[in-house]
């Protein structure tokens, strides 16, 4: 069984070893055909506290690490330029 992967943007890094990643899903509305975007937020494990707000990251599904944390940061795709 393949593990699930998502690509999203870090929206919060205030917790220790945890980041909140917002993943945007775009799809056409079934009746009106307008593009609709839905955002889902995942809590992901970041062992090294390397991710900052605005970073684009790839997360993978893992075993439950806490009550709400079931994802882990696999890699940082590109960093935010707000420094």
Chimera marker file (.cmm) of the C-alpha trace (Angstrom):
<marker_set name="trace">
<marker id="1" x="0.000" y="0.000" z="0.000" r="1" g="1" b="0" radius="0.5"/>
<marker id="2" x="1.396" y="3.378" z="-1.040" r="1" g="1" b="0" radius="0.5"/>
<marker id="3" x="1.689" y="6.100" z="1.565" r="1" g="1" b="0" radius="0.5"/>
<marker id="4" x="-0.305" y="9.273" z="1.052" r="1" g="1" b="0" radius="0.5"/>
<marker id="5" x="1.580" y="12.450" z="0.188" r="1" g="1" b="0" radius="0.5"/>
<marker id="6" x="0.437" y="16.061" z="0.076" r="1" g="1" b="0" radius="0.5"/>
<marker id="7" x="2.153" y="19.324" z="-0.923" r="1" g="1" b="0" radius="0.5"/>
<marker id="8" x="1.199" y="22.463" z="0.952" r="1" g="1" b="0" radius="0.5"/>
<marker id="9" x="2.280" y="25.683" z="2.612" r="1" g="1" b="0" radius="0.5"/>
<marker id="10" x="3.310" y="26.059" z="6.251" r="1" g="1" b="0" radius="0.5"/>
<marker id="11" x="0.865" y="28.441" z="7.948" r="1" g="1" b="0" radius="0.5"/>
<marker id="12" x="2.012" y="28.040" z="11.577" r="1" g="1" b="0" radius="0.5"/>
<marker id="13" x="5.265" y="26.992" z="13.239" r="1" g="1" b="0" radius="0.5"/>
<marker id="14" x="4.520" y="28.073" z="16.818" r="1" g="1" b="0" radius="0.5"/>
<marker id="15" x="4.467" y="24.563" z="18.282" r="1" g="1" b="0" radius="0.5"/>
<marker id="16" x="7.573" y="22.567" z="19.175" r="1" g="1" b="0" radius="0.5"/>
<marker id="17" x="8.426" y="19.980" z="16.485" r="1" g="1" b="0" radius="0.5"/>
<marker id="18" x="5.034" y="20.530" z="14.820" r="1" g="1" b="0" radius="0.5"/>
<marker id="19" x="3.936" y="22.673" z="11.877" r="1" g="1" b="0" radius="0.5"/>
<marker id="20" x="0.487" y="23.327" z="10.444" r="1" g="1" b="0" radius="0.5"/>
<marker id="21" x="0.395" y="22.774" z="6.679" r="1" g="1" b="0" radius="0.5"/>
<marker id="22" x="-2.454" y="24.125" z="4.526" r="1" g="1" b="0" radius="0.5"/>
<marker id="23" x="-3.137" y="22.001" z="1.444" r="1" g="1" b="0" radius="0.5"/>
<marker id="24" x="-5.298" y="23.595" z="-1.251" r="1" g="1" b="0" radius="0.5"/>
<marker id="25" x="-7.479" y="21.362" z="-3.432" r="1" g="1" b="0" radius="0.5"/>
<marker id="26" x="-8.815" y="22.920" z="-6.660" r="1" g="1" b="0" radius="0.5"/>
<marker id="27" x="-11.574" y="21.275" z="-8.665" r="1" g="1" b="0" radius="0.5"/>
<marker id="28" x="-14.383" y="22.324" z="-11.008" r="1" g="1" b="0" radius="0.5"/>
<marker id="29" x="-17.828" y="22.659" z="-9.453" r="1" g="1" b="0" radius="0.5"/>
<marker id="30" x="-19.928" y="19.692" z="-10.624" r="1" g="1" b="0" radius="0.5"/>
<marker id="31" x="-22.805" y="21.862" z="-11.897" r="1" g="1" b="0" radius="0.5"/>
<marker id="32" x="-21.452" y="25.367" z="-12.511" r="1" g="1" b="0" radius="0.5"/>
<marker id="33" x="-17.928" y="24.365" z="-13.712" r="1" g="1" b="0" radius="0.5"/>
<marker id="34" x="-16.321" y="27.255" z="-11.838" r="1" g="1" b="0" radius="0.5"/>
<marker id="35" x="-13.018" y="26.342" z="-10.194" r="1" g="1" b="0" radius="0.5"/>
<marker id="36" x="-13.536" y="25.917" z="-6.455" r="1" g="1" b="0" radius="0.5"/>
<marker id="37" x="-10.659" y="25.763" z="-3.973" r="1" g="1" b="0" radius="0.5"/>
<marker id="38" x="-10.939" y="24.014" z="-0.625" r="1" g="1" b="0" radius="0.5"/>
<marker id="39" x="-8.214" y="24.235" z="1.993" r="1" g="1" b="0" radius="0.5"/>
<marker id="40" x="-7.483" y="21.537" z="4.550" r="1" g="1" b="0" radius="0.5"/>
<marker id="41" x="-5.007" y="21.992" z="7.381" r="1" g="1" b="0" radius="0.5"/>
<marker id="42" x="-2.805" y="19.145" z="8.596" r="1" g="1" b="0" radius="0.5"/>
<marker id="43" x="-0.551" y="19.052" z="11.657" r="1" g="1" b="0" radius="0.5"/>
<marker id="44" x="2.795" y="17.572" z="10.633" r="1" g="1" b="0" radius="0.5"/>
<marker id="45" x="5.821" y="16.440" z="12.633" r="1" g="1" b="0" radius="0.5"/>
<marker id="46" x="8.956" y="18.535" z="12.030" r="1" g="1" b="0" radius="0.5"/>
<marker id="47" x="11.724" y="16.926" z="14.092" r="1" g="1" b="0" radius="0.5"/>
<marker id="48" x="14.394" y="19.584" z="13.449" r="1" g="1" b="0" radius="0.5"/>
<marker id="49" x="12.057" y="22.629" z="13.664" r="1" g="1" b="0" radius="0.5"/>
<marker id="50" x="13.402" y="23.511" z="10.199" r="1" g="1" b="0" radius="0.5"/>
<marker id="51" x="10.165" y="24.755" z="8.597" r="1" g="1" b="0" radius="0.5"/>
<marker id="52" x="9.110" y="28.392" z="8.768" r="1" g="1" b="0" radius="0.5"/>
<marker id="53" x="5.831" y="30.109" z="7.837" r="1" g="1" b="0" radius="0.5"/>
<marker id="54" x="5.486" y="30.357" z="4.058" r="1" g="1" b="0" radius="0.5"/>
<marker id="55" x="7.658" y="27.334" z="3.228" r="1" g="1" b="0" radius="0.5"/>
<marker id="56" x="6.359" y="24.903" z="0.614" r="1" g="1" b="0" radius="0.5"/>
<marker id="57" x="6.650" y="21.353" z="2.002" r="1" g="1" b="0" radius="0.5"/>
<marker id="58" x="5.810" y="17.749" z="1.106" r="1" g="1" b="0" radius="0.5"/>
<marker id="59" x="4.181" y="15.782" z="3.933" r="1" g="1" b="0" radius="0.5"/>
<marker id="60" x="3.631" y="12.021" z="4.185" r="1" g="1" b="0" radius="0.5"/>
<marker id="61" x="1.158" y="10.050" z="6.239" r="1" g="1" b="0" radius="0.5"/>
<marker id="62" x="2.571" y="8.268" z="9.277" r="1" g="1" b="0" radius="0.5"/>
<marker id="63" x="1.413" y="6.496" z="12.406" r="1" g="1" b="0" radius="0.5"/>
<marker id="64" x="-0.459" y="8.594" z="14.980" r="1" g="1" b="0" radius="0.5"/>
<marker id="65" x="2.104" y="10.747" z="16.821" r="1" g="1" b="0" radius="0.5"/>
<marker id="66" x="-0.432" y="12.589" z="18.981" r="1" g="1" b="0" radius="0.5"/>
<marker id="67" x="-4.186" y="13.108" z="19.141" r="1" g="1" b="0" radius="0.5"/>
<marker id="68" x="-4.230" y="15.274" z="16.008" r="1" g="1" b="0" radius="0.5"/>
<marker id="69" x="-0.826" y="14.650" z="14.390" r="1" g="1" b="0" radius="0.5"/>
<marker id="70" x="-0.745" y="11.929" z="11.712" r="1" g="1" b="0" radius="0.5"/>
<marker id="71" x="1.602" y="13.480" z="9.129" r="1" g="1" b="0" radius="0.5"/>
<marker id="72" x="5.336" y="14.059" z="8.908" r="1" g="1" b="0" radius="0.5"/>
<marker id="73" x="7.360" y="16.587" z="6.884" r="1" g="1" b="0" radius="0.5"/>
<marker id="74" x="9.201" y="14.622" z="4.168" r="1" g="1" b="0" radius="0.5"/>
<marker id="75" x="11.049" y="17.531" z="2.554" r="1" g="1" b="0" radius="0.5"/>
<marker id="76" x="11.081" y="21.297" z="2.238" r="1" g="1" b="0" radius="0.5"/>
<marker id="77" x="10.493" y="22.107" z="-1.442" r="1" g="1" b="0" radius="0.5"/>
<marker id="78" x="11.300" y="25.827" z="-1.295" r="1" g="1" b="0" radius="0.5"/>
<marker id="79" x="11.662" y="28.302" z="1.523" r="1" g="1" b="0" radius="0.5"/>
<marker id="80" x="9.856" y="31.570" z="2.029" r="1" g="1" b="0" radius="0.5"/>
<marker id="81" x="11.681" y="34.697" z="0.914" r="1" g="1" b="0" radius="0.5"/>
<marker id="82" x="10.470" y="36.802" z="3.862" r="1" g="1" b="0" radius="0.5"/>
<marker id="83" x="13.747" y="37.109" z="5.749" r="1" g="1" b="0" radius="0.5"/>
<link id1="1" id2="2" r="1" g="1" b="0" radius="0.2"/>
<link id1="2" id2="3" r="1" g="1" b="0" radius="0.2"/>
<link id1="3" id2="4" r="1" g="1" b="0" radius="0.2"/>
<link id1="4" id2="5" r="1" g="1" b="0" radius="0.2"/>
<link id1="5" id2="6" r="1" g="1" b="0" radius="0.2"/>
<link id1="6" id2="7" r="1" g="1" b="0" radius="0.2"/>
<link id1="7" id2="8" r="1" g="1" b="0" radius="0.2"/>
<link id1="8" id2="9" r="1" g="1" b="0" radius="0.2"/>
<link id1="9" id2="10" r="1" g="1" b="0" radius="0.2"/>
<link id1="10" id2="11" r="1" g="1" b="0" radius="0.2"/>
<link id1="11" id2="12" r="1" g="1" b="0" radius="0.2"/>
<link id1="12" id2="13" r="1" g="1" b="0" radius="0.2"/>
<link id1="13" id2="14" r="1" g="1" b="0" radius="0.2"/>
<link id1="14" id2="15" r="1" g="1" b="0" radius="0.2"/>
<link id1="15" id2="16" r="1" g="1" b="0" radius="0.2"/>
<link id1="16" id2="17" r="1" g="1" b="0" radius="0.2"/>
<link id1="17" id2="18" r="1" g="1" b="0" radius="0.2"/>
<link id1="18" id2="19" r="1" g="1" b="0" radius="0.2"/>
<link id1="19" id2="20" r="1" g="1" b="0" radius="0.2"/>
<link id1="20" id2="21" r="1" g="1" b="0" radius="0.2"/>
<link id1="21" id2="22" r="1" g="1" b="0" radius="0.2"/>
<link id1="22" id2="23" r="1" g="1" b="0" radius="0.2"/>
<link id1="23" id2="24" r="1" g="1" b="0" radius="0.2"/>
<link id1="24" id2="25" r="1" g="1" b="0" radius="0.2"/>
<link id1="25" id2="26" r="1" g="1" b="0" radius="0.2"/>
<link id1="26" id2="27" r="1" g="1" b="0" radius="0.2"/>
<link id1="27" id2="28" r="1" g="1" b="0" radius="0.2"/>
<link id1="28" id2="29" r="1" g="1" b="0" radius="0.2"/>
<link id1="29" id2="30" r="1" g="1" b="0" radius="0.2"/>
<link id1="30" id2="31" r="1" g="1" b="0" radius="0.2"/>
<link id1="31" id2="32" r="1" g="1" b="0" radius="0.2"/>
<link id1="32" id2="33" r="1" g="1" b="0" radius="0.2"/>
<link id1="33" id2="34" r="1" g="1" b="0" radius="0.2"/>
<link id1="34" id2="35" r="1" g="1" b="0" radius="0.2"/>
<link id1="35" id2="36" r="1" g="1" b="0" radius="0.2"/>
<link id1="36" id2="37" r="1" g="1" b="0" radius="0.2"/>
<link id1="37" id2="38" r="1" g="1" b="0" radius="0.2"/>
<link id1="38" id2="39" r="1" g="1" b="0" radius="0.2"/>
<link id1="39" id2="40" r="1" g="1" b="0" radius="0.2"/>
<link id1="40" id2="41" r="1" g="1" b="0" radius="0.2"/>
<link id1="41" id2="42" r="1" g="1" b="0" radius="0.2"/>
<link id1="42" id2="43" r="1" g="1" b="0" radius="0.2"/>
<link id1="43" id2="44" r="1" g="1" b="0" radius="0.2"/>
<link id1="44" id2="45" r="1" g="1" b="0" radius="0.2"/>
<link id1="45" id2="46" r="1" g="1" b="0" radius="0.2"/>
<link id1="46" id2="47" r="1" g="1" b="0" radius="0.2"/>
<link id1="47" id2="48" r="1" g="1" b="0" radius="0.2"/>
<link id1="48" id2="49" r="1" g="1" b="0" radius="0.2"/>
<link id1="49" id2="50" r="1" g="1" b="0" radius="0.2"/>
<link id1="50" id2="51" r="1" g="1" b="0" radius="0.2"/>
<link id1="51" id2="52" r="1" g="1" b="0" radius="0.2"/>
<link id1="52" id2="53" r="1" g="1" b="0" radius="0.2"/>
<link id1="53" id2="54" r="1" g="1" b="0" radius="0.2"/>
<link id1="54" id2="55" r="1" g="1" b="0" radius="0.2"/>
<link id1="55" id2="56" r="1" g="1" b="0" radius="0.2"/>
<link id1="56" id2="57" r="1" g="1" b="0" radius="0.2"/>
<link id1="57" id2="58" r="1" g="1" b="0" radius="0.2"/>
<link id1="58" id2="59" r="1" g="1" b="0" radius="0.2"/>
<link id1="59" id2="60" r="1" g="1" b="0" radius="0.2"/>
<link id1="60" id2="61" r="1" g="1" b="0" radius="0.2"/>
<link id1="61" id2="62" r="1" g="1" b="0" radius="0.2"/>
<link id1="62" id2="63" r="1" g="1" b="0" radius="0.2"/>
<link id1="63" id2="64" r="1" g="1" b="0" radius="0.2"/>
<link id1="64" id2="65" r="1" g="1" b="0" radius="0.2"/>
<link id1="65" id2="66" r="1" g="1" b="0" radius="0.2"/>
<link id1="66" id2="67" r="1" g="1" b="0" radius="0.2"/>
<link id1="67" id2="68" r="1" g="1" b="0" radius="0.2"/>
<link id1="68" id2="69" r="1" g="1" b="0" radius="0.2"/>
<link id1="69" id2="70" r="1" g="1" b="0" radius="0.2"/>
<link id1="70" id2="71" r="1" g="1" b="0" radius="0.2"/>
<link id1="71" id2="72" r="1" g="1" b="0" radius="0.2"/>
<link id1="72" id2="73" r="1" g="1" b="0" radius="0.2"/>
<link id1="73" id2="74" r="1" g="1" b="0" radius="0.2"/>
<link id1="74" id2="75" r="1" g="1" b="0" radius="0.2"/>
<link id1="75" id2="76" r="1" g="1" b="0" radius="0.2"/>
<link id1="76" id2="77" r="1" g="1" b="0" radius="0.2"/>
<link id1="77" id2="78" r="1" g="1" b="0" radius="0.2"/>
<link id1="78" id2="79" r="1" g="1" b="0" radius="0.2"/>
<link id1="79" id2="80" r="1" g="1" b="0" radius="0.2"/>
<link id1="80" id2="81" r="1" g="1" b="0" radius="0.2"/>
<link id1="81" id2="82" r="1" g="1" b="0" radius="0.2"/>
<link id1="82" id2="83" r="1" g="1" b="0" radius="0.2"/>
</marker_set>
